[in-house]
């Protein structure tokens, strides 16, 4: 009997595609139910579900835009960029390009302490597969 319950719960879980949809459906059900019975309680519950749905949607949209993949420190005297912090561990220098300016990129995987040398002009680095700007620096 317990296995039947677990299987039914798993099938229900597969049907619920996202938590936003679940809260959206709960809001619609509470709204229609509030029209007929327990007006205030269900209306407030519906608003609460709508609020949670919007809050979770906004939070998931912001999550992917938090940080640049790599943080550089710039030294104008030596005309170099040094990798200070890496937020994505599977990046390679070969997957990057210089959009503007001039510089010499290292090779291999990007790791902390790597140095980009001979930087000139307005230097912009871009990660090609994700089309993400790694940084823009002015060496003029």
MARBA-3410 file (N, C-alpha, C, O; in Angstrom, 1 decimal):
140
0.8,-1.2,0.0,0.0,0.0,0.0,0.9,1.2,0.0,0.5,2.2,-0.7 ~ 2.0,1.3,0.8,2.8,2.4,0.8,3.5,2.7,-0.5,3.7,3.8,-0.9 ~ 3.8,1.6,-1.3,4.4,1.8,-2.6,3.4,2.5,-3.5,3.9,3.3,-4.4 ~ 2.2,2.2,-3.4,1.2,2.8,-4.3,1.1,4.3,-4.0,1.0,5.1,-4.9 ~ 1.1,4.7,-2.7,1.1,6.1,-2.4,2.3,6.8,-2.9,2.2,7.9,-3.4
3.5,6.2,-2.8,4.7,6.8,-3.2,4.7,7.0,-4.7,5.1,8.0,-5.2 ~ 4.2,5.9,-5.5,4.1,6.0,-6.9,3.2,7.1,-7.3,3.4,7.9,-8.3 ~ 2.0,7.3,-6.6,1.1,8.3,-7.0,1.7,9.7,-6.7,1.4,10.6,-7.5 ~ 2.4,9.8,-5.6,3.1,11.1,-5.3,4.1,11.5,-6.4,4.2,12.6,-6.8 ~ 4.8,10.4,-6.8,5.8,10.7,-7.9,5.2,11.1,-9.2,5.7,12.0,-9.9
4.0,10.5,-9.5,3.3,10.9,-10.7,2.8,12.3,-10.6,2.8,13.1,-11.6 ~ 2.3,12.7,-9.5,1.8,14.1,-9.2,3.0,15.0,-9.3,2.8,16.1,-9.9 ~ 4.1,14.7,-8.8,5.3,15.5,-8.8,5.7,15.8,-10.3,6.1,16.9,-10.6 ~ 5.7,14.7,-11.1,6.0,14.9,-12.5,5.1,15.8,-13.3,5.5,16.5,-14.2 ~ 3.8,15.8,-12.9,2.8,16.7,-13.5,3.0,18.1,-13.2,2.6,19.0,-14.0
3.4,18.4,-12.0,3.7,19.8,-11.6,5.0,20.2,-12.1,6.1,19.8,-11.7 ~ 5.0,21.1,-13.1,6.2,21.4,-13.9,7.0,22.4,-13.1,8.3,22.4,-13.2 ~ 6.4,23.3,-12.4,7.2,24.3,-11.6,6.4,24.8,-10.4,5.2,24.7,-10.4 ~ 7.1,25.4,-9.5,6.5,25.9,-8.3,5.7,27.1,-8.6,4.7,27.4,-7.9 ~ 6.1,27.9,-9.6,5.3,29.1,-10.0,3.9,28.7,-10.5,2.9,29.3,-10.2
3.9,27.6,-11.3,2.6,27.1,-11.8,1.7,26.6,-10.7,0.5,26.9,-10.7 ~ 2.3,26.0,-9.7,1.6,25.5,-8.6,0.9,26.6,-7.8,-0.3,26.5,-7.5 ~ 1.7,27.7,-7.5,1.1,28.8,-6.8,0.1,29.5,-7.7,-0.9,30.1,-7.2 ~ 0.3,29.6,-9.0,-0.6,30.2,-9.9,-2.0,29.5,-9.9,-3.0,30.1,-9.8 ~ -1.9,28.1,-10.0,-3.1,27.3,-9.9,-3.8,27.5,-8.6,-5.1,27.6,-8.5
-3.0,27.5,-7.5,-3.6,27.7,-6.2,-4.3,29.1,-6.1,-5.4,29.2,-5.5 ~ -3.7,30.1,-6.7,-4.4,31.4,-6.7,-5.7,31.4,-7.4,-6.7,32.0,-7.0 ~ -5.7,30.8,-8.6,-7.0,30.7,-9.4,-8.0,30.0,-8.6,-9.2,30.4,-8.5 ~ -7.7,28.8,-8.0,-8.7,28.0,-7.3,-9.2,28.8,-6.1,-10.4,28.8,-5.8 ~ -8.3,29.5,-5.4,-8.7,30.3,-4.2,-9.6,31.4,-4.6,-10.6,31.8,-4.0
-9.3,32.0,-5.7,-10.1,33.2,-6.2,-11.5,32.7,-6.5,-12.5,33.4,-6.1 ~ -11.7,31.6,-7.3,-13.0,31.2,-7.6,-13.8,30.7,-6.4,-15.0,30.9,-6.3 ~ -13.1,30.0,-5.5,-13.7,29.6,-4.2,-14.1,30.8,-3.4,-15.1,30.7,-2.7 ~ -13.3,31.8,-3.4,-13.6,33.0,-2.5,-14.9,33.7,-3.0,-15.5,34.3,-2.2 ~ -15.2,33.5,-4.3,-16.5,34.1,-4.8,-17.7,33.5,-4.1,-18.7,34.2,-3.8
-17.6,32.2,-3.8,-18.8,31.5,-3.3,-18.8,31.4,-1.8,-19.8,31.5,-1.2 ~ -17.6,31.0,-1.2,-17.6,30.8,0.3,-16.4,31.4,0.9,-15.4,31.6,0.3 ~ -16.5,31.7,2.2,-15.4,32.2,3.0,-14.6,33.2,2.3,-13.4,33.1,2.0 ~ -15.3,34.3,1.9,-14.8,35.3,1.0,-13.4,35.9,1.5,-12.5,35.8,0.7 ~ -13.3,36.3,2.7,-12.1,37.0,3.1,-10.9,36.1,3.2,-9.8,36.4,2.8
-11.1,34.9,3.9,-10.0,34.0,4.1,-9.4,33.5,2.8,-8.2,33.6,2.7 ~ -10.2,33.1,1.9,-9.7,32.5,0.7,-9.2,33.6,-0.2,-8.2,33.3,-1.0 ~ -9.7,34.8,-0.2,-9.2,35.9,-1.0,-7.8,36.2,-0.5,-6.9,36.4,-1.3 ~ -7.6,36.3,0.8,-6.3,36.6,1.3,-5.3,35.4,1.0,-4.1,35.7,0.7 ~ -5.8,34.2,1.1,-4.9,33.1,0.8,-4.5,33.1,-0.7,-3.4,32.9,-1.0
-5.5,33.5,-1.5,-5.2,33.6,-3.0,-4.1,34.7,-3.2,-3.2,34.5,-4.0 ~ -4.3,35.8,-2.6,-3.3,36.9,-2.7,-1.9,36.5,-2.2,-0.9,36.8,-2.8 ~ -1.9,35.7,-1.1,-0.6,35.2,-0.6,0.0,34.3,-1.6,1.2,34.4,-1.8 ~ -0.7,33.4,-2.3,-0.2,32.5,-3.3,0.3,33.3,-4.5,1.4,33.0,-5.0 ~ -0.4,34.3,-4.9,0.1,35.2,-6.0,1.4,35.9,-5.6,2.3,36.0,-6.4
1.4,36.4,-4.4,2.7,37.1,-3.9,3.8,36.1,-3.9,4.9,36.5,-4.4 ~ 3.6,34.9,-3.4,4.7,33.9,-3.5,5.2,33.6,-4.9,6.3,33.4,-5.2 ~ 4.2,33.4,-5.8,4.5,33.1,-7.2,5.4,34.2,-7.8,6.3,33.9,-8.4 ~ 5.0,35.5,-7.6,5.7,36.6,-8.1,7.1,36.7,-7.5,8.1,36.9,-8.2 ~ 7.2,36.5,-6.2,8.5,36.5,-5.5,9.4,35.5,-6.0,10.6,35.8,-6.2
9.0,34.2,-6.1,9.8,33.2,-6.6,10.2,33.4,-8.1,11.4,33.1,-8.4 ~ 9.3,33.9,-8.9,9.7,34.2,-10.3,10.8,35.3,-10.4,11.7,35.1,-11.1 ~ 10.6,36.3,-9.6,11.7,37.4,-9.6,13.0,36.9,-9.1,14.0,37.2,-9.6 ~ 13.0,36.0,-8.1,14.2,35.5,-7.5,14.9,34.6,-8.5,16.2,34.7,-8.6 ~ 14.2,33.8,-9.2,14.8,32.9,-10.2,15.4,33.7,-11.4,16.4,33.3,-12.0
14.8,34.8,-11.7,15.3,35.7,-12.8,16.6,36.4,-12.4,17.4,36.5,-13.3 ~ 16.7,36.7,-11.2,17.9,37.4,-10.7,19.0,36.5,-10.5,20.2,36.9,-10.6 ~ 18.8,35.2,-10.2,19.8,34.3,-9.8,20.9,34.1,-10.8,22.1,34.1,-10.5 ~ 20.5,34.0,-12.1,21.5,33.8,-13.1,22.3,35.1,-13.5,23.3,35.0,-14.2 ~ 22.0,36.2,-13.0,22.6,37.5,-13.4,23.4,38.1,-12.2,23.7,39.3,-12.2
23.8,37.2,-11.3,24.5,37.7,-10.1,25.9,38.2,-10.3,26.3,39.3,-9.8 ~ 26.7,37.4,-10.9,28.2,37.7,-11.0,28.7,37.5,-12.4,28.2,36.8,-13.2 ~ 29.8,38.1,-12.6,30.6,37.9,-13.8,31.3,36.5,-13.6,31.6,36.1,-12.5 ~ 31.6,35.8,-14.7,32.3,34.5,-14.5,33.7,34.6,-13.9,34.1,33.7,-13.2 ~ 34.4,35.7,-14.2,35.8,35.9,-13.7,35.9,37.3,-13.2,35.4,38.2,-13.9
36.6,37.5,-12.1,36.9,38.8,-11.6,38.4,39.1,-11.9,39.3,38.4,-11.4 ~ 38.7,40.2,-12.6,40.1,40.6,-12.9,40.5,41.8,-12.0,39.7,42.6,-11.6 ~ 41.8,42.0,-11.8,42.4,43.2,-11.3,43.3,43.8,-12.3,44.0,43.1,-13.0 ~ 43.2,45.1,-12.5,43.9,45.8,-13.6,45.1,46.5,-13.0,45.0,47.1,-12.0 ~ 46.2,46.4,-13.8,47.4,47.2,-13.4,47.8,48.0,-14.6,48.4,47.4,-15.6
47.6,49.3,-14.6,47.9,50.1,-15.8,49.4,50.3,-15.9,49.9,50.5,-17.1 ~ 50.2,50.2,-14.9,51.6,50.4,-15.0,52.3,49.3,-15.7,53.1,49.5,-16.6 ~ 51.9,48.1,-15.5,52.5,46.9,-16.2,51.6,46.5,-17.4,52.0,45.6,-18.1 ~ 50.5,47.1,-17.5,49.5,46.8,-18.6,49.1,45.4,-18.6,49.2,44.6,-19.6 ~ 48.7,44.9,-17.4,48.2,43.5,-17.2,46.9,43.4,-16.5,46.5,44.4,-15.8
46.2,42.3,-16.7,45.0,41.9,-16.0,45.4,40.6,-15.3,45.9,39.7,-15.9 ~ 45.1,40.5,-14.0,45.3,39.3,-13.2,44.0,38.8,-12.7,43.1,39.5,-12.3 ~ 43.8,37.5,-12.9,42.6,36.8,-12.5,42.6,36.7,-10.9,43.5,36.1,-10.3 ~ 41.6,37.4,-10.3,41.5,37.4,-8.8,40.6,36.3,-8.3,40.9,35.7,-7.3 ~ 39.4,36.1,-9.0,38.4,35.2,-8.5,37.7,34.5,-9.7,37.5,35.2,-10.7
37.4,33.2,-9.6,36.7,32.5,-10.7,35.4,32.0,-10.1,35.4,31.4,-9.0 ~ 34.3,32.4,-10.7,33.0,31.9,-10.3,32.4,30.7,-11.1,31.5,30.1,-10.7 ~ 33.1,30.4,-12.2,32.8,29.2,-13.0,34.0,28.4,-13.2,34.9,28.9,-14.0 ~ 34.2,27.2,-12.7,35.5,26.5,-12.7,35.8,25.9,-14.0,37.0,25.5,-14.2 ~ 34.9,25.8,-14.9,35.2,25.0,-16.2,35.4,26.0,-17.4,34.8,25.7,-18.5
36.1,27.1,-17.2,36.4,28.0,-18.3,37.8,27.8,-18.8,38.7,27.5,-18.1 ~ 37.9,28.0,-20.1,39.2,27.9,-20.8,39.5,29.2,-21.5,38.6,29.9,-22.0 ~ 40.8,29.6,-21.6,41.2,30.8,-22.3,40.8,30.7,-23.8,40.6,31.7,-24.4 ~ 40.9,29.5,-24.3,40.6,29.3,-25.8,39.1,29.7,-26.1,38.8,29.9,-27.3 ~ 38.2,29.7,-25.1,36.8,30.0,-25.4,36.5,31.5,-25.3,35.4,31.9,-25.3
37.6,32.3,-25.1,37.4,33.7,-25.0,38.0,34.4,-26.2,38.9,33.9,-26.8 ~ 37.5,35.7,-26.4,38.0,36.5,-27.5,38.2,37.9,-27.0,37.5,38.3,-26.0 ~ 39.0,38.7,-27.6,39.2,40.1,-27.3,38.3,40.8,-28.3,38.6,40.8,-29.5 ~ 37.3,41.5,-27.8,36.3,42.2,-28.7,36.9,43.5,-29.2,36.7,43.9,-30.3 ~ 37.6,44.2,-28.3,38.3,45.5,-28.6,39.6,45.6,-27.9,39.7,45.0,-26.8
40.5,46.4,-28.4,41.8,46.6,-27.8,42.7,45.4,-28.2,42.4,44.6,-29.0 ~ 43.8,45.4,-27.5,44.8,44.3,-27.8,45.4,43.8,-26.5,45.5,44.5,-25.5 ~ 45.7,42.5,-26.5,46.2,41.8,-25.4,46.7,40.4,-25.8,46.3,39.9,-26.8 ~ 47.5,39.8,-24.9,47.9,38.4,-25.1,47.3,37.6,-24.0,47.6,37.8,-22.9 ~ 46.4,36.6,-24.4,45.7,35.8,-23.5,46.6,34.5,-23.2,47.3,34.0,-24.1
46.6,34.0,-22.0,47.2,32.8,-21.7,46.5,31.6,-22.3,45.5,31.8,-23.0 ~ 47.0,30.4,-22.2,46.3,29.2,-22.7,45.9,28.3,-21.6,46.4,28.4,-20.5 ~ 45.0,27.3,-21.9,44.6,26.3,-21.0,43.4,26.8,-20.2,42.8,27.7,-20.5 ~ 43.1,26.1,-19.1,42.0,26.5,-18.2,42.3,27.8,-17.5,43.4,28.0,-17.1 ~ 41.3,28.5,-17.2,41.4,29.8,-16.5,41.5,29.4,-15.0,40.7,28.7,-14.4
42.6,29.9,-14.3,42.8,29.7,-12.9,43.2,31.0,-12.2,43.7,31.9,-12.9 ~ 43.0,31.1,-10.9,43.4,32.3,-10.2,44.9,32.5,-10.3,45.7,31.6,-10.2 ~ 45.2,33.8,-10.6,46.6,34.2,-10.7,47.1,34.3,-12.2,48.2,34.8,-12.4 ~ 46.3,33.8,-13.1,46.6,33.9,-14.6,46.7,35.4,-14.9,46.0,36.2,-14.4 ~ 47.6,35.7,-15.8,47.9,37.1,-16.2,47.7,37.3,-17.7,48.3,36.6,-18.5
46.9,38.3,-18.0,46.7,38.7,-19.4,47.7,39.9,-19.6,47.7,40.9,-18.9 ~ 48.6,39.7,-20.6,49.7,40.7,-20.7,49.5,41.5,-22.0,48.7,41.2,-22.9 ~ 50.4,42.6,-22.1,50.4,43.5,-23.3,49.0,44.1,-23.6,48.6,44.1,-24.8 ~ 48.3,44.6,-22.6,47.0,45.2,-22.8,47.1,46.6,-23.3,47.9,47.4,-22.7 ~ 46.4,46.9,-24.3,46.4,48.2,-24.9,45.0,48.6,-25.3,44.2,47.8,-25.7
44.7,49.9,-25.2,43.4,50.5,-25.6,42.3,50.1,-24.7,42.5,49.8,-23.5 ~ 41.1,50.2,-25.2,39.9,49.8,-24.4,39.7,48.3,-24.6,39.2,47.8,-25.7 ~ 40.1,47.5,-23.6,40.1,46.1,-23.7,38.8,45.5,-23.3,38.3,45.8,-22.2 ~ 38.2,44.6,-24.1,36.9,44.0,-23.7,37.1,42.5,-24.0,37.5,42.1,-25.1 ~ 36.9,41.6,-23.0,37.0,40.2,-23.1,35.6,39.6,-23.1,34.7,40.0,-22.3
35.3,38.6,-24.0,34.0,38.0,-24.1,34.2,36.5,-24.1,35.1,35.9,-24.8 ~ 33.3,35.8,-23.3,33.3,34.3,-23.4,32.4,33.9,-24.5,31.2,34.2,-24.5 ~ 32.9,33.3,-25.5,32.2,33.0,-26.8,31.0,32.0,-26.6,29.9,32.4,-27.1 ~ 31.1,30.9,-25.9,30.0,30.0,-25.8,28.7,30.5,-25.2,27.6,30.3,-25.6 ~ 28.9,31.3,-24.1,27.8,31.9,-23.4,27.5,33.3,-23.8,26.5,33.9,-23.4
28.3,33.9,-24.7,28.2,35.3,-25.1,28.1,36.2,-23.9,27.3,37.2,-23.8 ~ 29.0,36.0,-22.9,29.1,36.8,-21.7,30.3,37.7,-21.7,31.4,37.2,-22.0 ~ 30.1,38.9,-21.4,31.2,39.9,-21.3,32.0,39.5,-20.0,31.5,39.6,-18.9 ~ 33.3,39.2,-20.1,34.1,38.9,-19.0,34.6,40.2,-18.3,34.9,40.2,-17.1 ~ 34.7,41.3,-19.0,35.1,42.5,-18.4,35.5,43.5,-19.5,35.8,43.1,-20.6
35.5,44.8,-19.2,36.0,45.8,-20.1,36.9,46.8,-19.3,36.6,47.2,-18.2 ~ 38.1,47.1,-19.8,39.1,47.8,-19.1,39.7,48.8,-20.0,39.9,48.6,-21.2 ~ 40.0,50.0,-19.5,40.6,51.1,-20.3,42.1,51.2,-19.9,42.5,51.6,-18.8 ~ 43.0,50.9,-20.9,44.4,51.0,-20.7,45.0,52.2,-21.5,46.2,52.2,-21.7 ~ 44.2,53.2,-21.8,44.7,54.4,-22.5,45.4,55.3,-21.6,45.9,56.4,-22.0
END
